[in-house]
Amino acid sequence: DAQDTGIPSDVWRFYLLYIRPESQDSSFSWDDLATKNNSELLNNLGNFIHRALVFAKNNFNRTVPEIKPTEEDYTLLALCTRELKGYVAALEKAKLRDGIRHILSISRHGNQYMQVNQPWVLLKGSDDEKIRAGAVIGICCNLACLLATLLQPYMPDTSASLHKQLNSSDILITPSNLEIVTYLPAGHKLGEPFPLFAKIELARVEELKKKFAGKQEEKENGKVNVKVIEAEVAKQAEKVRALKAKTTGPFFCAASNFFFKLNRMSISGFH
């Protein structure tokens, strides 16, 4: 049961949609779940948003600074607008997995933008550099507001939590309205920032594997245990001998049940 894992439902929603089979088969993996959570949600999406909002809290009194955009800012907004258009196009075609990738691309652009501009360094410089630091954080806060809306169909609890931190609400996005604009104007009061995601440690992954792996005697390194199969064969042999004098109907029923059990053993468990 997913509730017994202690992993938030939004993380499950994200991961299962992220690996959603749209053109080919996919399989579940505890290791991959942890990797996607830690790399995409925690280090990419969560890191971008949390850094921006904490910086705004510590240096701008939880207020969106004034934004005086430069050519570099317009380049960032153009890249994010392209991802926004891709997101809408993906959802219109029910390509939910692609929609998630566009969301993560926006936060990835935001992370790179912050890393290149280094507002923590600019804030220690001249007055113009301090103004520039404010513009960078203001743009990041606005991108966070956009992300809160884009996340809503996938991770509603996370979306609501982020809107609370931003003191904002969902943005109306339509196919005819796909330009990124100022969602949070200068002077907008932000809420209290807190991390959106938590790391799934390797030790926890191993615990979950053991807890949900099923009976060990039925599996050995993810394969069917030969001894279990032999025991099942012996049981079926006894049934066959007992049914020799009877009609074939019950025999086929018993055989079908046997192969069903083998199939269940061969695919049960997570890796």
C-alpha positions as CSV (number, residue, x, y, z in Angstrom):
1,D,0.0,0.0,0.0
2,A,1.5,3.4,-1.1
3,Q,0.3,5.0,2.2
4,D,2.5,2.6,4.2
5,T,5.6,3.8,2.5
6,G,5.5,7.3,4.1
7,I,6.3,8.8,0.7
8,P,3.9,11.8,0.0
9,S,1.1,11.1,-2.5
10,D,2.3,13.9,-4.7
11,V,5.7,12.2,-5.1
12,W,3.9,9.0,-6.2
13,R,1.7,10.9,-8.6
14,F,4.8,12.6,-10.1
15,Y,6.8,9.4,-10.4
16,L,4.1,7.2,-11.9
17,L,3.2,9.9,-14.4
18,Y,6.9,10.5,-15.1
19,I,7.4,6.8,-16.1
20,R,3.9,6.6,-17.7
21,P,4.0,4.2,-20.7
22,E,2.8,6.3,-23.6
23,S,4.6,4.6,-26.5
24,Q,6.4,1.7,-24.8
25,D,6.3,-0.4,-21.6
26,S,7.8,0.9,-18.4
27,S,8.5,-0.7,-15.1
28,F,8.6,0.4,-11.4
29,S,11.9,0.6,-9.5
30,W,12.4,1.7,-5.9
31,D,15.9,2.9,-6.8
32,D,14.6,4.9,-9.8
33,L,11.8,6.4,-7.6
34,A,14.4,7.6,-5.1
35,T,16.7,8.9,-7.9
36,K,13.9,10.9,-9.6
37,N,12.7,12.3,-6.3
38,N,16.2,13.3,-5.2
39,S,17.4,14.7,-8.6
40,E,14.4,16.1,-10.3
41,L,12.1,17.1,-7.3
42,L,14.6,17.9,-4.6
43,N,17.7,19.1,-6.4
44,N,16.1,20.7,-9.4
45,L,12.6,21.9,-8.8
46,G,12.7,22.2,-5.0
47,N,16.2,23.7,-4.9
48,F,15.4,26.4,-7.4
49,I,12.2,27.5,-5.6
50,H,13.5,27.3,-2.1
51,R,16.7,29.2,-2.9
52,A,14.8,32.0,-4.5
53,L,12.2,32.4,-1.7
54,V,14.7,32.1,1.1
55,F,16.9,34.7,-0.5
56,A,13.9,37.0,-0.8
57,K,13.1,36.4,2.8
58,N,16.6,37.1,4.1
59,N,17.4,40.0,1.9
60,F,14.2,41.7,0.8
61,N,11.9,41.2,3.8
62,R,9.8,38.6,2.0
63,T,8.9,41.1,-0.7
64,V,9.2,40.8,-4.4
65,P,11.9,43.2,-5.5
66,E,11.6,45.6,-8.5
67,I,12.5,44.0,-11.8
68,K,14.4,45.9,-14.5
69,P,14.9,43.2,-17.1
70,T,18.1,42.9,-19.2
71,E,18.7,41.1,-22.5
72,E,19.8,38.1,-20.4
73,D,16.4,38.1,-18.6
74,Y,14.5,38.2,-21.9
75,T,16.5,35.2,-23.1
76,L,15.6,33.3,-20.0
77,L,11.9,34.3,-20.4
78,A,12.0,33.2,-24.1
79,L,13.4,29.8,-23.1
80,C,10.7,29.4,-20.4
81,T,8.0,30.5,-22.8
82,R,9.0,27.8,-25.2
83,E,8.7,25.2,-22.4
84,L,5.3,26.7,-21.4
85,K,4.0,26.3,-25.0
86,G,5.4,22.7,-25.1
87,Y,3.6,22.0,-21.8
88,V,0.2,23.2,-23.1
89,A,0.7,21.3,-26.4
90,A,1.6,18.1,-24.5
91,L,-1.5,18.3,-22.2
92,E,-3.7,19.0,-25.2
93,K,-2.5,15.7,-26.7
94,A,-2.7,13.9,-23.3
95,K,1.1,13.4,-23.3
96,L,1.3,13.8,-19.5
97,R,4.8,12.6,-19.2
98,D,6.1,15.2,-21.7
99,G,4.2,17.9,-19.7
100,I,6.2,17.0,-16.6
101,R,9.5,17.3,-18.5
102,H,8.6,20.8,-19.6
103,I,7.9,21.8,-16.0
104,L,11.3,20.4,-14.9
105,S,13.0,22.2,-17.8
106,I,11.7,25.6,-16.6
107,S,13.1,25.0,-13.1
108,R,16.3,23.8,-14.7
109,H,16.6,27.1,-16.6
110,G,15.9,29.0,-13.4
111,N,18.6,27.2,-11.5
112,Q,21.1,27.9,-14.2
113,Y,20.0,31.5,-14.3
114,M,20.6,31.9,-10.6
115,Q,23.9,30.2,-10.7
116,V,25.2,32.4,-13.5
117,N,24.0,35.7,-12.0
118,Q,24.9,34.8,-8.4
119,P,22.6,37.4,-6.6
120,W,24.4,36.6,-3.3
121,V,27.5,38.1,-4.8
122,L,25.8,41.0,-6.5
123,L,24.2,42.0,-3.2
124,K,27.6,42.7,-1.8
125,G,28.5,45.0,-4.6
126,S,27.5,48.5,-5.9
127,D,24.0,50.0,-5.8
128,D,23.5,48.9,-9.4
129,E,24.6,45.4,-8.6
130,K,22.2,45.3,-5.6
131,I,19.4,46.4,-7.9
132,R,20.4,43.7,-10.3
133,A,20.3,41.1,-7.5
134,G,16.8,42.2,-6.8
135,A,15.7,41.8,-10.4
136,V,17.1,38.3,-10.5
137,I,15.2,37.2,-7.4
138,G,12.1,39.0,-8.6
139,I,12.1,37.0,-11.9
140,C,12.8,33.8,-10.0
141,C,9.8,34.4,-7.7
142,N,7.6,35.0,-10.8
143,L,8.8,31.7,-12.4
144,A,8.0,30.0,-9.1
145,C,4.5,31.3,-9.4
146,L,4.2,30.0,-12.9
147,L,5.5,26.6,-11.8
148,A,3.0,26.4,-9.0
149,T,0.2,26.6,-11.6
150,L,1.8,24.1,-14.0
151,L,2.2,21.6,-11.1
152,Q,-1.4,21.7,-10.2
153,P,-2.6,18.9,-12.5
154,Y,0.3,16.6,-11.4
155,M,1.0,17.5,-7.8
156,P,-2.0,19.4,-6.3
157,D,-0.7,19.4,-2.7
158,T,2.7,20.7,-3.8
159,S,1.0,23.3,-5.9
160,A,-1.1,24.5,-3.1
161,S,1.9,24.6,-0.7
162,L,3.9,26.6,-3.1
163,H,1.1,29.1,-3.7
164,K,0.9,29.5,0.1
165,Q,4.6,30.3,0.2
166,L,4.2,32.8,-2.6
167,N,0.9,34.2,-1.2
168,S,-0.5,33.7,-4.7
169,S,-3.1,31.8,-6.7
170,D,-3.3,29.9,-9.9
171,I,-2.6,31.7,-13.2
172,L,-5.1,31.4,-16.0
173,I,-3.2,29.7,-18.9
174,T,-4.9,29.2,-22.2
175,P,-3.5,28.3,-25.7
176,S,-4.0,31.9,-26.7
177,N,-2.3,33.3,-23.6
178,L,1.1,31.8,-23.4
179,E,3.4,34.7,-22.8
180,I,5.1,34.9,-19.5
181,V,4.3,38.1,-17.7
182,T,4.7,39.6,-14.3
183,Y,2.5,37.5,-12.0
184,L,3.9,38.9,-8.7
185,P,4.5,42.7,-9.0
186,A,7.2,44.5,-7.1
187,G,6.2,45.0,-3.5
188,H,4.1,41.8,-3.4
189,K,4.4,40.2,0.0
190,L,5.5,36.6,0.0
191,G,4.7,33.9,2.6
192,E,7.1,31.9,4.7
193,P,9.4,29.6,2.7
194,F,9.9,26.0,3.5
195,P,11.2,22.9,1.6
196,L,8.7,21.3,-0.8
197,F,10.5,17.9,-0.9
198,A,12.6,15.6,1.3
199,K,15.4,13.3,0.3
200,I,14.7,9.6,0.1
201,E,17.8,8.0,1.6
202,L,19.4,4.8,0.3
203,A,18.7,3.1,3.7
204,R,15.0,3.9,3.3
205,V,15.0,2.5,-0.2
206,E,16.4,-0.8,1.1
207,E,13.8,-0.9,3.8
208,L,11.0,-0.4,1.3
209,K,12.4,-3.1,-1.0
210,K,12.4,-5.6,1.9
211,K,9.0,-4.6,3.2
212,F,7.2,-4.9,-0.2
213,A,9.3,-7.6,-1.8
214,G,6.9,-10.5,-0.9
215,K,7.9,-13.8,0.5
216,Q,11.6,-14.6,0.0
217,E,10.9,-18.3,-0.7
218,E,9.0,-17.2,-3.7
219,K,11.8,-15.2,-5.2
220,E,15.5,-15.4,-5.4
221,N,17.2,-12.3,-6.8
222,G,14.1,-11.3,-8.6
223,K,13.7,-14.8,-10.3
224,V,11.3,-17.7,-9.6
225,N,12.7,-20.0,-6.9
226,V,13.3,-23.4,-8.5
227,K,12.3,-25.3,-5.3
228,V,9.0,-23.5,-5.2
229,I,8.3,-24.5,-8.8
230,E,9.3,-28.1,-8.1
231,A,6.9,-28.2,-5.1
232,E,4.1,-26.8,-7.3
233,V,4.8,-29.4,-10.0
234,A,4.7,-32.2,-7.4
235,K,1.3,-31.0,-6.2
236,Q,-0.1,-30.8,-9.7
237,A,1.2,-34.3,-10.4
238,E,-0.8,-35.6,-7.5
239,K,-3.8,-33.8,-8.8
240,V,-3.3,-35.3,-12.3
241,R,-3.1,-38.8,-11.0
242,A,-6.2,-38.3,-9.0
243,L,-8.1,-36.9,-12.0
244,K,-7.1,-39.6,-14.5
245,A,-10.4,-41.4,-14.3
246,K,-12.4,-38.2,-14.5
247,T,-13.2,-35.8,-17.3
248,T,-10.6,-33.4,-18.7
249,G,-12.5,-30.3,-17.5
250,P,-11.1,-30.2,-13.9
251,F,-7.6,-31.1,-15.2
252,F,-7.5,-28.1,-17.5
253,C,-8.9,-25.9,-14.7
254,A,-6.1,-27.1,-12.3
255,A,-3.4,-26.7,-14.9
256,S,-4.6,-23.2,-15.7
257,N,-4.4,-22.3,-12.0
258,F,-0.9,-23.7,-11.8
259,F,0.4,-21.6,-14.7
260,F,-1.4,-18.6,-13.3
261,K,0.6,-19.1,-10.1
262,L,3.8,-19.4,-12.0
263,N,3.1,-16.2,-13.9
264,R,2.3,-14.4,-10.6
265,M,5.6,-15.6,-9.1
266,S,7.6,-14.5,-12.1
267,I,6.4,-10.9,-12.1
268,S,5.6,-10.3,-8.4
269,G,7.8,-7.9,-6.4
270,F,9.6,-4.7,-7.1
271,H,13.2,-4.2,-8.0
